[in-house]
Amino acid sequence: MIELIPAIDIIDGQCVRLTKGDYDQKKVYADNPVEVARRFERMGFRRLHVVDLDGAKSHHIVNDTVLRDITAQTGLTVDFGGGIKTSEDIERAFDAGASMVTVGSVAVTQPQLFMQWLDTYGPERLILGADVRNGKVSINGWKDDSHEDLLPFLRQYVERGVRHVLCTEISKDGTLQGPAIDLYRQIMAEYPHLHLIASGGVSSNEDIYALHEAGIPAVVFGKAFYEGRIDIDRLPLGRGLAKRIIPCLDVKDGMTVKGTNFVNLRQAGDPVALGKAYSDAGADELVFLDITASYEGRKTFAEMVTQVAQEINIPFTVGGGINELADVERLLYAGADKVSVNSAAIRRPQLIDEITGKFGSQVCVCAIDARWDDNNWYCYVKGGRERTPLRLAEWALEAEKRGAGEILFTSMNHDGVKTGFANEALAMLADRLSIPIIASGGAGEMVHFRDAFVIGKADAALAASVFHFGEIGIPQLKRYLRAEGVNVRL
């Protein structure tokens, strides 16, 4: 799923856009960037890219007060760039509430200093800004071109652990002529696990669809949105936009079952009929899990996957017993859109690399079953029967680095008890990761879904029994969430 990141560029405290980085081609779109940020938040975006253009021009942070107001008055995760030249600038940005800082020119002119910052702050808090013109990396607010060719420039830092890169093709920026997709494909082919953020030239929903289809992890857009060229309701479901409601069907011996705290299973109906009913009712996606996954069961399950795929028209994730690429191929061929891996990925983390390397990150969902034990969240395997030494946050971060497209986190403490999701743990994951987080375990009332999105910052909420046994209807749930200010598709 492509991550959608709106941008606010600031000059003299105003929300502006430039064309090809030319300060003489400035267009003012709003006098109050904070109000613009609030608007993005109300639409359902979770992340915001803020650029201090005054800072980029003057070589030091200028608009940190605006940054502080945005982070104080919204719950958005904010990336901040422009004028980051010293350690003091980075500290000021973090102090003003930035979650991540974009560093461009310094990485070109003072590579040792940038590497020192990587060691000090960690690669998860720094975004490498790679602004490109005529194949060369530009510096100093795009006023000057360096002698650095893009791919070798990226290589030295990727080898030092850089994970996030914001690449702007300057000739495209602000022109509304379409993004440099070939350039981004070239970068992803060289560095498939990079969290690449495409920037420049986006003119429409179709441009975002094209980036999504090309496997680009994230996109920043500004001018096209401000000029009404982007229809928010038609954007692809990515992190930070419409929240997703996902029924989950645990399948055992050809029937849907549901338990409490991973035990005490009871039958809930025919999975094919339930899948069609949920698709017709407006579910955003479906998850099917083969909870026995014996050899014979796998064959039967694959046949059922094909039957379900023929009856629905929404994305379909399948998990259970996936240990190698052949299992993934079998299920995708049967009709699944994505696969979910859990125990096998913990036993052999390279499985995630293999899946994403062959099929792309959008195919791989990393499911994590975790329980709060001994004052920490520990990951469990074998259907929740065996505790591992892995802690939730560290494993989720590793899964993201290996290319997983989403994290499906199930709280074993909350599963089936209907008292609400593990919102504190969800928010922790949402703050630390860039990929979508799916909440699972604990849904009992409609307010629990709202809290998962608002307090837990989840991108999707998964539930089973409240849907299977008619306690909550999906149309009613979505109307409730929309009335509560949560952006969902109706």
TAUR-V486581 format. One line per field, one symbol per residue. phi: phi as a letter, one per 20 degrees, with the letter a starting at -180 (. if undefined). Layout:
phi = ???
//
This chain:
phi = .fedcfccddclmdeccddlmeffdecedaecgffffffgfffofdccdddefffffemafddfffgfffffdcdfedecboneccfffffffffeofecceddgffeecgffffffgffdnffdcdeececblndfeclmmfcdeeefgffffgfegfeogddcdddeffefmeldnfeffffffffffcfefeedebongcagfffgfffffnffbbdbbggffemedegfdfffcfncffddcfddedclncfcbcclmclfcfcpfffffgfffffeogebccdceedlfgfffffffffgfffgfdcccgcdcbomecbgfffgfffffpfebcddcgffffbgfgfgffffednffeddeececcfclmaededclmnecedffegfffffffffeogebddedeffegmemdofefffffffffeddefddebopfccffffgffeeeelfebcdbcffefdmfcefgffffffffenefcee
//
